[in-house]
């Protein structure tokens, strides 16, 4: 009998193991099918507006090329459907979030942004069945808020404060996603209660109707987190970098760009370096940012700040979306050979110079990138090919960067006739 009991016990154990194994296989299979279904749905959606993002032209900036003796090329990201390089990031962030289940169709994507990423998210979110809630500093150009509202996004304008402050626009955006998720959980609880108390007198119908309405509008939230979310980096490593490499046919000497979140400069620099290690990659950094110091000295502060003479209100930059005083997860991945400082005056003068000589109506960060391209050309000398990013056009910068009265307040009225603001004289 003991032997028989042991045999029966072994059989039960074996059957249990087989049952468990069957469950795991079935569960994994269902998970794979579910994941594949999400991937297929996303691929199908890519046939819409999202499919038009990327593959932007690489154009020769004639005036700068002729003046420096280098081939200076600009990746025309302002030709993306949402009007900026951030379209790539918006699509990558949303798709990855949907694929892993962090974002549900019908959910709300929240972000704290100075404008461009927010506009891109608001542009592409509806293509994925999602909504957008944006928190933007109130010193950003007013037309950016107007564009966002026209796109159907919910917009919060808040005063600019340090990133360490709980009321910083990024931190508020993070809270809005949490609040949306909490609301979704409460709605789900209400639905469960409504389904549980299924009374024959018809009261359950009222409860279920209200619950369904609640859940229909409560699909939760997802904080895009463009500064720390590495989907930002991957958008450029998988897209922008390879496109540039193909467009120059491998004939490239240098790449230069400014950094806000750091995703563009990180993704492009790392990809290009992997393809050809001799390509030099540089940062161009605006006033008020600590990234120049980080790249050149290994620390975020200046020598004056190290000696305890940091100003209470250090001068910030007129450029929007670039320059930062902390290291993001995206920027940490960048592979850089050096950095240059760019001034607000140089950016303003460059924007007017390009408009007059090349017909390029560029935003502030694009103008700063072109300043960086000339500085790289001056360091390397004639005969080199240099690529930079034309992030967006000037339409989002009319109230500040292209406003003569606003510029005059800060002593930034442009007056150059050529490139003398960068030490290049004609003739």
ChimeraX attribute file (.defattr): number of C-alpha atoms within 10 A of each C-alpha:
attribute: neighborCount
match mode: 1-to-1
recipient: residues
	/A:1	6
	/A:2	7
	/A:3	8
	/A:4	9
	/A:5	10
	/A:6	11
	/A:7	12
	/A:8	12
	/A:9	12
	/A:10	12
	/A:11	12
	/A:12	12
	/A:13	12
	/A:14	12
	/A:15	12
	/A:16	12
	/A:17	12
	/A:18	12
	/A:19	12
	/A:20	12
	/A:21	12
	/A:22	12
	/A:23	12
	/A:24	12
	/A:25	12
	/A:26	12
	/A:27	12
	/A:28	12
	/A:29	12
	/A:30	12
	/A:31	12
	/A:32	12
	/A:33	12
	/A:34	13
	/A:35	16
	/A:36	13
	/A:37	13
	/A:38	17
	/A:39	16
	/A:40	12
	/A:41	13
	/A:42	19
	/A:43	14
	/A:44	11
	/A:45	15
	/A:46	17
	/A:47	11
	/A:48	13
	/A:49	15
	/A:50	24
	/A:51	14
	/A:52	15
	/A:53	23
	/A:54	20
	/A:55	18
	/A:56	18
	/A:57	15
	/A:58	20
	/A:59	14
	/A:60	16
	/A:61	19
	/A:62	15
	/A:63	16
	/A:64	23
	/A:65	21
	/A:66	12
	/A:67	18
	/A:68	20
	/A:69	15
	/A:70	22
	/A:71	23
	/A:72	27
	/A:73	25
	/A:74	22
	/A:75	23
	/A:76	23
	/A:77	27
	/A:78	23
	/A:79	20
	/A:80	22
	/A:81	18
	/A:82	25
	/A:83	21
	/A:84	23
	/A:85	28
	/A:86	29
	/A:87	28
	/A:88	27
	/A:89	27
	/A:90	27
	/A:91	25
	/A:92	21
	/A:93	24
	/A:94	23
	/A:95	21
	/A:96	15
	/A:97	18
	/A:98	20
	/A:99	18
	/A:100	11
	/A:101	12
	/A:102	14
	/A:103	23
	/A:104	20
	/A:105	15
	/A:106	18
	/A:107	26
	/A:108	28
	/A:109	30
	/A:110	31
	/A:111	28
	/A:112	26
	/A:113	21
	/A:114	24
	/A:115	25
	/A:116	23
	/A:117	24
	/A:118	30
	/A:119	27
	/A:120	24
	/A:121	31
	/A:122	29
	/A:123	25
	/A:124	25
	/A:125	24
	/A:126	17
	/A:127	17
	/A:128	21
	/A:129	13
	/A:130	20
	/A:131	22
	/A:132	25
	/A:133	26
	/A:134	29
	/A:135	26
	/A:136	26
	/A:137	20
	/A:138	15
	/A:139	13
	/A:140	22
	/A:141	18
	/A:142	16
	/A:143	16
	/A:144	21
	/A:145	26
	/A:146	13
	/A:147	17
	/A:148	23
	/A:149	16
	/A:150	11
	/A:151	17
	/A:152	14
	/A:153	25
	/A:154	17
	/A:155	17
	/A:156	16
	/A:157	16
	/A:158	15
	/A:159	11
	/A:160	15
	/A:161	12
	/A:162	10
	/A:163	13
	/A:164	9
	/A:165	12
	/A:166	12
	/A:167	16
	/A:168	19
	/A:169	27
	/A:170	27
	/A:171	18
	/A:172	21
	/A:173	26
	/A:174	19
	/A:175	17
	/A:176	22
	/A:177	22
	/A:178	17
	/A:179	14
	/A:180	20
	/A:181	19
	/A:182	15
	/A:183	19
	/A:184	21
	/A:185	16
	/A:186	16
	/A:187	23
	/A:188	18
	/A:189	14
	/A:190	19
	/A:191	20
	/A:192	13
	/A:193	15
	/A:194	21
	/A:195	15
	/A:196	11
	/A:197	12
	/A:198	14
	/A:199	11
	/A:200	8
	/A:201	7
	/A:202	9
	/A:203	12
	/A:204	17
	/A:205	15
	/A:206	11
	/A:207	17
	/A:208	20
	/A:209	12
	/A:210	16
	/A:211	21
	/A:212	17
	/A:213	12
	/A:214	18
	/A:215	19
	/A:216	13
	/A:217	14
	/A:218	21
	/A:219	22
	/A:220	24
	/A:221	29
	/A:222	27
	/A:223	24
	/A:224	28
	/A:225	21
	/A:226	27
	/A:227	21
	/A:228	18
	/A:229	18
	/A:230	20
	/A:231	27
	/A:232	28
	/A:233	29
	/A:234	22
	/A:235	24
	/A:236	27
	/A:237	22
	/A:238	15
	/A:239	19
	/A:240	23
	/A:241	24
	/A:242	17
	/A:243	20
	/A:244	25
	/A:245	17
	/A:246	10
	/A:247	17
	/A:248	14
	/A:249	9
	/A:250	13
	/A:251	14
	/A:252	20
	/A:253	18
	/A:254	23
	/A:255	26
	/A:256	29
	/A:257	31
	/A:258	31
	/A:259	24
	/A:260	23
	/A:261	25
	/A:262	28
	/A:263	31
	/A:264	30
	/A:265	30
	/A:266	27
	/A:267	28
	/A:268	30
	/A:269	28
	/A:270	21
	/A:271	22
	/A:272	24
	/A:273	16
	/A:274	12
	/A:275	14
	/A:276	14
	/A:277	12
	/A:278	12
	/A:279	21
	/A:280	21
	/A:281	27
	/A:282	26
	/A:283	28
	/A:284	27
	/A:285	27
	/A:286	29
	/A:287	19
	/A:288	17
	/A:289	23
	/A:290	19
	/A:291	30
	/A:292	29
	/A:293	19
	/A:294	18
	/A:295	18
	/A:296	14
	/A:297	12
	/A:298	10
	/A:299	14
	/A:300	20
	/A:301	17
	/A:302	15
	/A:303	13
	/A:304	10
	/A:305	11
	/A:306	11
	/A:307	8
	/A:308	8
	/A:309	10
	/A:310	13
	/A:311	9
	/A:312	6
	/A:313	7
	/A:314	10
	/A:315	10
	/A:316	12
	/A:317	16
	/A:318	23
	/A:319	23
	/A:320	20
	/A:321	20
	/A:322	23
	/A:323	24
	/A:324	20
	/A:325	17
	/A:326	14
	/A:327	16
	/A:328	18
	/A:329	19
	/A:330	25
	/A:331	23
	/A:332	12
	/A:333	17
	/A:334	22
	/A:335	22
	/A:336	20
	/A:337	14
	/A:338	16
	/A:339	23
	/A:340	23
	/A:341	18
	/A:342	22
	/A:343	19
	/A:344	20
	/A:345	20
	/A:346	22
	/A:347	28
	/A:348	24
	/A:349	25
	/A:350	26
	/A:351	26
	/A:352	22
	/A:353	22
	/A:354	20
	/A:355	13
	/A:356	14
	/A:357	13
	/A:358	14
	/A:359	11
	/A:360	17
	/A:361	19
	/A:362	25
	/A:363	26
	/A:364	28
	/A:365	30
	/A:366	30
	/A:367	30
	/A:368	32
	/A:369	28
	/A:370	31
	/A:371	28
	/A:372	27
	/A:373	33
	/A:374	22
	/A:375	21
	/A:376	27
	/A:377	23
	/A:378	16
	/A:379	9
	/A:380	16
	/A:381	12
	/A:382	15
	/A:383	13
	/A:384	18
	/A:385	21
	/A:386	27
	/A:387	26
	/A:388	26
	/A:389	27
	/A:390	28
	/A:391	28
	/A:392	26
	/A:393	21
	/A:394	19
	/A:395	15
	/A:396	24
	/A:397	21
	/A:398	15
	/A:399	17
	/A:400	20
	/A:401	24
	/A:402	19
	/A:403	12
	/A:404	14
	/A:405	14
	/A:406	14
	/A:407	18
	/A:408	11
	/A:409	9
	/A:410	11
	/A:411	10
	/A:412	19
	/A:413	16
	/A:414	19
	/A:415	11
	/A:416	13
	/A:417	13
	/A:418	20
	/A:419	18
	/A:420	12
	/A:421	17
	/A:422	15
	/A:423	10
	/A:424	13
	/A:425	11
	/A:426	9
	/A:427	4
